[in-house]
Amino acid sequence: MWSSWTAAAGWLGQHFYDYFLFTGDQNFLRNRAVPWLRDVALFYEDFLFEGKDGKLVFSPSMSPENTPSGEGMGLTTINATMDIAVCREVLVNLCSSCKLLEIYPADVKRWKGMLAKLPDYAVNEDGAIREWLHPDFTDNYHHRHQSHIYPVFPGFEISEENNPEIFEACRIAVEKRLVIGLDSQTGWSMAHMANIYARLGMGDRALECLEILSRSSLGPNLFTYHNDWRHMGLSLVCGNNPPFQIDANMGWPRRFWKC
């Protein structure tokens, strides 16, 4: 089923582009970032197809690791919001890079055409951003993952200033996730939550996540572990060998950098 997830290369591309934005190194942009992003864009050109409404369709698609609401639903879906967000980010960053470097003008025209055909984000009846845009897949709040918040974090596309409606829909979606409580989060996902709350401007919530993370998943060596409160207890009570998971270690400084 994991072969249905196609967003990894595009997500990695964000870090290539971030590196350029931080350093201003146009040689890196030309020889490292653009070739990566261009290959990802070529994949999307081959993978996506037009639906009856003229919009591009992501199928198969996945919103890791959540399944839509309803009996018998699986991970493999159509038009997961995260997939669309990653593709949009790739194409926007690629077009901006090529314009700056004055390269691939014909390709840029084609990629801009693809951008115009990407599905718009949608809001459900609760006011939350939909995790899947295809009408056959309804939102399921009973999961700690929040992949559909990608346009706010770890992406940079949506902010309160440039799209207040979708920004608010993302905030509501995060609040809806609390139906299962913060104690359902693991080490890495607690760091992820902290970063989301920081982007949403909810500093107290971000701090709460970091405090829980430090009590439940942080070892004396400051390594973070895949530990939580689901009958595991606090700090490393996960058998004799709780698995080390660097995600939260990396997420902690990112939270302070991004907020």
C-alpha positions in Angstrom: 0.0 0.0 0.0 2.9 2.4 0.6 3.7 2.4 -3.1 0.6 4.6 -3.3 2.5 7.4 -1.6 4.3 9.6 -4.2 5.1 12.8 -2.3 8.5 11.9 -0.7 10.7 13.2 -3.5 8.7 16.5 -3.7 8.9 16.9 0.0 12.7 16.4 -0.1 12.8 19.0 -2.8 11.6 21.6 -0.3 14.9 21.3 1.6 16.9 21.8 -1.6 15.0 25.0 -2.2 15.2 26.1 1.4 19.0 25.7 1.3 19.1 28.1 -1.7 16.8 30.6 0.0 19.1 30.5 3.1 22.4 30.7 1.3 21.6 32.5 -1.9 23.9 30.0 -3.7 22.8 30.1 -7.3 25.3 27.5 -8.3 23.6 25.1 -5.9 20.2 26.2 -7.3 21.3 25.5 -10.9 23.2 22.3 -10.4 21.5 20.6 -7.5 18.1 22.0 -6.6 16.6 22.6 -10.1 17.7 19.1 -11.4 16.0 17.5 -8.5 12.8 19.5 -8.7 12.7 19.1 -12.5 12.9 15.3 -12.2 10.0 15.4 -9.7 8.0 17.6 -12.0 8.6 15.2 -14.9 7.3 12.4 -12.7 4.1 14.4 -12.0 3.7 15.1 -15.7 3.7 11.3 -16.3 1.7 10.4 -13.3 -1.2 12.9 -13.2 -4.2 12.8 -15.5 -7.1 15.1 -16.1 -10.5 14.4 -14.6 -13.8 15.2 -16.1 -13.7 18.7 -14.6 -10.4 19.4 -16.2 -8.5 19.3 -12.9 -5.5 17.0 -12.4 -6.1 13.8 -10.5 -3.8 12.1 -8.0 -4.6 8.4 -8.1 -3.5 6.4 -6.3 -2.9 8.8 -3.5 -2.3 8.6 0.2 -2.5 10.8 3.4 0.1 9.1 5.7 -1.0 7.2 7.8 -4.6 8.0 8.1 -7.6 6.3 6.5 -10.9 8.0 5.5 -13.9 7.6 7.8 -16.0 4.5 7.2 -15.9 0.8 7.4 -13.3 -1.0 5.3 -11.5 2.1 4.1 -7.8 1.7 3.4 -4.8 4.0 3.0 -5.0 4.1 -0.8 -7.2 6.9 -1.9 -7.7 9.7 -4.5 -6.6 13.3 -4.3 -5.1 13.4 -0.8 -4.6 17.1 0.2 -0.9 16.5 1.1 -0.1 15.1 -2.3 -1.6 18.1 -4.0 0.2 20.5 -1.6 3.6 18.9 -2.3 3.1 19.0 -6.0 2.1 22.6 -5.9 5.1 23.5 -3.9 7.4 21.7 -6.3 6.0 23.4 -9.3 6.0 26.9 -7.7 9.6 26.6 -6.5 10.7 25.2 -9.8 9.1 27.9 -11.8 10.6 30.6 -9.6 14.0 29.0 -9.8 13.9 28.8 -13.6 12.8 32.3 -13.9 15.6 33.6 -11.7 18.2 31.5 -13.7 16.5 32.2 -17.0 16.4 28.6 -18.0 13.8 26.1 -19.4 11.2 28.8 -20.5 9.1 26.2 -22.5 9.0 23.9 -19.5 8.0 26.7 -17.2 5.0 27.5 -19.4 4.0 23.8 -19.2 4.5 23.7 -15.4 2.4 26.8 -14.9 -0.3 25.2 -16.9 -0.2 22.2 -14.5 -0.4 24.6 -11.6 -3.6 26.1 -13.0 -5.1 22.6 -13.2 -4.3 21.5 -9.6 -7.4 21.0 -7.5 -8.2 23.7 -5.0 -8.2 23.0 -1.3 -11.7 22.3 0.1 -13.4 22.8 3.5 -15.7 20.2 5.0 -19.0 20.8 6.9 -17.1 21.3 10.2 -15.1 24.2 8.6 -11.9 22.0 8.6 -9.7 21.6 5.6 -10.5 18.3 3.9 -7.8 15.6 4.1 -9.0 14.1 0.8 -10.6 16.2 -1.9 -12.4 13.4 -3.6 -16.0 13.3 -2.4 -15.9 9.5 -1.7 -13.4 10.0 1.1 -14.6 11.7 4.3 -12.5 13.1 7.1 -11.4 10.9 10.0 -10.4 12.9 13.1 -9.3 9.8 15.1 -5.7 9.7 14.1 -2.6 11.6 15.3 -1.2 12.2 11.8 -2.0 15.6 10.2 -0.5 15.3 6.8 -3.2 17.5 5.2 -1.8 20.5 7.2 1.2 20.5 4.9 0.3 23.8 3.3 0.8 25.5 6.7 3.6 23.2 8.0 6.0 21.9 6.9 5.1 23.8 3.8 5.0 27.6 3.5 2.1 28.0 1.1 -0.7 29.1 3.5 -0.5 31.8 6.1 -3.1 33.9 7.9 -2.1 36.9 5.7 -2.2 35.3 2.2 -5.2 32.9 2.7 -7.1 33.5 5.9 -10.0 31.1 4.9 -7.8 28.0 4.4 -5.5 29.0 7.3 -8.5 29.0 9.6 -9.7 25.7 8.1 -6.3 24.2 9.0 -6.6 25.5 12.5 -10.0 23.9 12.9 -8.7 20.6 11.4 -6.0 20.6 14.1 -8.5 21.3 16.8 -10.7 18.4 15.5 -7.7 16.1 16.0 -7.9 16.7 19.7 -10.9 14.4 19.8 -8.3 11.8 20.6 -6.2 14.0 22.8 -2.6 14.9 22.8 -1.8 11.7 24.7 -2.2 9.8 21.5 0.8 11.5 20.0 4.2 9.8 19.9 7.6 11.5 20.2 7.9 12.6 16.5 4.3 13.6 16.2 4.5 15.7 19.3 7.3 17.7 17.7 5.2 17.9 14.5 2.3 19.2 16.5 4.5 21.8 18.2 5.6 23.1 14.8 2.1 23.2 13.5 1.0 25.2 16.5 3.9 27.6 16.1 2.9 28.3 12.5 -0.7 28.8 13.6 0.5 31.4 16.2 -0.6 29.2 19.2 2.5 29.5 21.3 1.0 28.0 24.5 -0.1 24.9 22.7 3.3 24.5 21.1 5.0 24.8 24.5 2.6 22.2 25.9 3.6 19.7 23.2 7.2 20.2 23.9 6.7 19.8 27.6 4.9 16.5 27.0 7.6 15.4 24.6 10.3 16.1 27.1 8.6 14.1 29.8 7.4 11.2 27.7 10.0 10.6 25.0 13.3 12.2 26.0 16.2 10.2 27.3 19.0 11.3 29.7 21.2 11.5 26.5 18.7 13.9 25.0 17.8 11.4 22.3 14.1 11.2 21.5 12.3 7.9 21.4 9.1 6.5 19.8 7.3 6.5 23.1 4.0 7.9 24.3 1.4 7.5 26.9 -0.4 4.6 25.3 0.2 2.3 28.3 3.9 2.9 28.0 4.4 5.2 30.9 6.7 8.2 31.0 10.3 8.4 29.6 11.4 5.2 28.1 9.0 2.7 29.7 8.6 0.8 26.5 10.1 -2.5 27.3 13.9 -2.6 27.7 14.8 -1.1 24.4 12.5 1.7 23.2 13.3 2.6 19.6 15.4 5.7 19.0 13.6 8.0 16.6 15.5 11.1 15.5 12.4 12.9 14.1 11.6 14.7 17.3 15.2 15.6 17.9 15.2 17.4 14.5 11.7 18.8 15.1 12.6 20.5 18.3 15.1 23.1 16.9 12.9 23.5 13.8 10.1 24.7 16.0 12.2 27.5 17.4 13.7 28.4 14.0 10.3 28.6 12.2 8.2 30.4 14.9 
